[in-house]
Amino acid sequence: MKILLHMCCAPCTTYPLKILRNKQFNVEGFFYNPNIHPQDEFDHRKSTVEEYSHIVDLKVHYDFDYQEQQWLDYKDDNRCKMCYEIRLEATAKYASENNYNGFTTTLLVSPYQQHELIKEICESLSKKYNIKFIYYDFREGFREGQNTAKELNLYRQKYCGCIYSYREREMKINAK
């Protein structure tokens, strides 16, 4: 079964990719993360995904649409939901239009993300695009994946990616 794996970053990809390949899925990656702030962080994460994909022989499709202003203009308090929806909709749509049998996301590995919300969004998109959502709760492998990334000397970021998480991290650092 050929599936498309939305990749938020290389470290979060290590464990889900291992599990999916062990389950005999034919996995290709999809890097679409227009929320990452600032631009040099986006570039760093993209280049790390490129580096990692060569190490593990993973074909990755890239969409380099950088839309930070969209996040700044969004006034709702639930920016995370909007962020998940935009990235996951692009993934489901791409998978549907390019003859994949299903899709999933590395966002499901992080204990810091809104797991149930991500799952709900993917299930809804599965129906909308008539493409199977391959669900696994990858969180049990989060530390293993981070250790693998460390062993491979991959860049491991310290925040989710958006300007708001970047600011939260900076405030915590400055408070010390």
C-alpha positions as CSV (number, residue, x, y, z in Angstrom):
1,M,0.0,0.0,0.0
2,K,1.4,3.4,-1.1
3,I,1.0,6.1,1.5
4,L,1.9,9.7,1.8
5,L,3.5,10.8,5.1
6,H,3.2,14.5,6.0
7,M,6.5,15.4,7.6
8,C,6.7,18.3,10.0
9,C,10.4,17.8,10.5
10,A,13.1,15.1,10.2
11,P,13.4,14.1,13.9
12,C,9.6,13.5,14.1
13,T,9.8,11.4,11.0
14,T,12.3,8.8,12.2
15,Y,9.9,6.7,14.4
16,P,6.8,6.9,12.2
17,L,8.8,5.9,9.1
18,K,10.3,2.9,10.9
19,I,6.9,1.7,12.0
20,L,5.2,2.2,8.6
21,R,8.0,0.5,6.8
22,N,7.9,-2.4,9.3
23,K,4.2,-2.7,8.5
24,Q,5.2,-3.0,4.8
25,F,3.8,0.3,3.7
26,N,5.4,1.9,0.6
27,V,6.0,5.4,2.1
28,E,6.8,8.7,0.4
29,G,7.1,11.9,2.3
30,F,5.4,15.3,1.9
31,F,7.0,18.4,3.4
32,Y,4.5,21.2,3.6
33,N,4.9,23.5,6.6
34,P,4.2,27.1,5.6
35,N,3.9,28.1,9.2
36,I,7.5,27.8,10.3
37,H,9.0,31.0,11.6
38,P,11.4,32.5,10.8
39,Q,12.4,31.9,7.2
40,D,15.9,30.6,8.2
41,E,14.2,28.1,10.5
42,F,12.0,26.9,7.7
43,D,15.1,26.6,5.5
44,H,17.0,24.7,8.2
45,R,14.2,22.2,8.7
46,K,13.8,21.7,5.0
47,S,17.5,21.0,4.5
48,T,17.4,18.6,7.5
49,V,14.5,16.7,5.9
50,E,16.5,16.6,2.6
51,E,19.5,15.2,4.5
52,Y,17.5,12.6,6.4
53,S,15.6,11.5,3.3
54,H,18.9,10.7,1.6
55,I,20.1,8.7,4.6
56,V,17.0,6.5,4.7
57,D,16.2,6.5,0.9
58,L,12.9,8.2,1.3
59,K,11.3,10.0,-1.7
60,V,10.0,13.3,-0.5
61,H,7.7,15.8,-2.3
62,Y,8.1,19.4,-1.3
63,D,5.8,22.4,-1.3
64,F,7.9,25.4,-0.5
65,D,5.0,27.8,-0.1
66,Y,6.0,30.0,2.8
67,Q,3.0,31.9,4.2
68,E,3.9,33.3,7.6
69,Q,1.7,36.4,7.0
70,Q,-1.4,34.1,6.9
71,W,-0.6,33.1,10.5
72,L,-0.2,36.7,11.6
73,D,-3.5,37.7,10.0
74,Y,-5.5,34.9,11.6
75,K,-7.3,36.3,14.6
76,D,-8.9,33.2,16.1
77,D,-7.4,31.9,19.3
78,N,-7.2,28.4,17.8
79,R,-4.4,28.9,15.4
80,C,-3.1,25.4,16.0
81,K,-6.3,24.0,14.6
82,M,-6.0,26.2,11.5
83,C,-2.4,25.3,11.1
84,Y,-3.1,21.5,11.3
85,E,-6.0,21.9,8.9
86,I,-4.0,23.7,6.2
87,R,-1.0,21.3,6.3
88,L,-3.1,18.2,6.5
89,E,-5.6,19.3,3.9
90,A,-2.7,19.9,1.5
91,T,-1.4,16.4,2.3
92,A,-4.7,14.6,1.8
93,K,-5.4,16.5,-1.4
94,Y,-2.0,15.7,-2.8
95,A,-2.4,12.0,-1.8
96,S,-5.8,11.8,-3.4
97,E,-4.7,13.6,-6.6
98,N,-1.5,11.5,-7.0
99,N,-2.9,7.9,-6.6
100,Y,-1.8,7.2,-3.1
101,N,-3.8,4.6,-1.1
102,G,-3.6,6.6,2.1
103,F,-2.0,9.3,4.2
104,T,-0.8,10.0,7.7
105,T,1.3,12.5,9.5
106,T,4.4,12.8,11.8
107,L,2.4,15.2,13.9
108,L,1.0,12.1,15.6
109,V,4.4,11.3,17.2
110,S,4.7,14.4,19.4
111,P,3.3,14.4,22.9
112,Y,3.3,18.2,22.6
113,Q,0.8,18.4,19.8
114,Q,-3.0,18.1,20.1
115,H,-3.3,14.5,19.1
116,E,-7.0,14.0,19.2
117,L,-7.6,17.1,17.2
118,I,-5.1,16.0,14.5
119,K,-6.8,12.6,14.3
120,E,-10.2,14.2,13.9
121,I,-9.0,16.5,11.2
122,C,-7.4,13.6,9.3
123,E,-10.5,11.5,9.6
124,S,-12.6,14.4,8.2
125,L,-10.2,15.0,5.3
126,S,-10.2,11.3,4.6
127,K,-13.9,11.5,3.9
128,K,-13.6,14.8,2.0
129,Y,-10.9,13.5,-0.4
130,N,-12.0,9.8,-0.4
131,I,-8.5,8.7,0.7
132,K,-7.7,6.4,3.6
133,F,-6.3,7.9,6.8
134,I,-3.7,5.5,8.2
135,Y,-3.8,6.1,11.9
136,Y,-1.2,5.1,14.4
137,D,-0.5,6.6,17.8
138,F,3.2,7.1,17.3
139,R,3.7,8.9,20.7
140,E,5.2,5.9,22.4
141,G,8.2,6.2,20.0
142,F,8.8,9.9,20.5
143,R,11.9,9.6,22.6
144,E,13.3,6.8,20.4
145,G,12.8,9.0,17.4
146,Q,14.6,11.9,19.0
147,N,17.4,9.6,20.0
148,T,17.7,8.4,16.4
149,A,17.8,12.0,15.2
150,K,20.6,12.7,17.7
151,E,22.6,9.6,16.6
152,L,22.3,10.8,13.0
153,N,23.4,14.3,14.0
154,L,20.2,15.8,12.6
155,Y,19.1,19.3,13.6
156,R,16.5,19.1,16.4
157,Q,14.5,22.2,16.8
158,K,13.3,23.5,20.2
159,Y,9.8,24.7,19.3
160,C,6.9,23.6,17.1
161,G,7.7,26.0,14.3
162,C,5.2,28.9,14.3
163,I,5.9,32.4,15.4
164,Y,3.7,32.0,18.5
165,S,5.6,28.9,19.8
166,Y,8.9,30.7,18.9
167,R,7.8,33.7,21.1
168,E,6.8,31.3,24.0
169,R,10.2,29.7,23.8
170,E,12.0,33.0,23.8
171,M,9.9,34.2,26.8
172,K,10.8,31.1,28.8
173,I,14.5,31.5,28.0
174,N,14.5,35.2,29.0
175,A,12.6,34.4,32.2
176,K,15.5,32.2,33.5
